[in-house]
Amino acid sequence: AFNFDIHHYMTNKGRPDYMPLLQLAVKENSCPRTLFYLGREYSFRRMHQESINTLMPYLEHPNARWKAERANAMRIIGTSWEGLGDHDAALSWLMRANAEYPNVRDIWWELLRFFHDRGDFAGGYWAAHRCLSITKRDDQWIAHTASAWLDEPFVLASKCAWHTDRKDEAKRLLGQALELNADSKSAREFALTIGLPVQ
């Protein structure tokens, strides 16, 4: 038996416009899957309120029982509220997403990024440890975020550690980021800020 991953990389072709078909599908048969995909499509297009308005009925649907997908819907609702400028609602939904399905690095990465961007470095430090403790992709989670598995979680974890007076840990985490990606611009810039030598 062989284990392998399939990676789908973006090409230069334009992204297909699925939204009219998804809208029609929801109108004709408002099942959990069509609601989820339409809500995700609205989010992709930064139609934040439409995304929320679609994913809330998805979560309330009696057949929406797949926890990984439910957590992803909650994550999207959280980032949509963030896009609308309601950071309290965003945090509430990101926390709910992690409570719904806690063993996925991608959701903890979203929460780490949120805390960091708000300047809540204590919260970010907590989320970073949860994020980085997950070292294996979950087979139920079908929408992996590439940045969650590269150097950026280590960079943001390092910044949160530094700003909560954990200097040695910050340097260690930043070293791990540079091991993953020696050309990481954000890691190299922060290394210069804290006086960590880089090659």
C-alpha positions, 0 to 999 in steps of 0.5 A: 500500500502506498500513501500519497498526497495530491496537491492542486496548484493554481494555474494561470486560467481564470477561476470558474464562476460557480456562484450562479449555479450554486445560488440556483442549487440552494434555491431548488434544494437547500441542502447542507452541502449546497449551502456550505459551498455557496457560503464559501464562494461568497467568502472567497468573493469577500461578500461577507454578509452574504456568506454569513447569511448563507452559512447560518442556515447551513449550521442550523440545518438538521442534516449538517452533522459533519463536524469538520465541515461545520467547523470550517463554516464557523471559521468562515463566519468568523473571518467574514465578521472580521472582514466586516469589522466586528472583531468581537463576533469574529473572535466568538466564531473562531473560538466556536470553530476550534471548540467544534473540531479542535485538532486541526492546525488550520483553524488554530492558525486562523485564531493565531493570526487574528490575535496577532493582528489585533495585538493580543500577544498573550492570546496569540501565544496560547493559540500558537502553542495549540496550532504548532502542537498539531503536526499531522493533517486531519483527513476529515479537513479538506480545505488545508491552508498552505500558510498554516503548514509553512513558516508563518505560524512559527514567525507569528508564534515567535512575535507573540512569545517576544511580546510576552517576554519569552525572549529565548523561546521567541528566538527558538521559534524564529529559528524553526521558521528559518529552518523551514524557509530560509528565504522567509521575508517576515522571519528575516525581518523579525530576526533583524528586529530582535538581533538574531543573526541570519545567514 
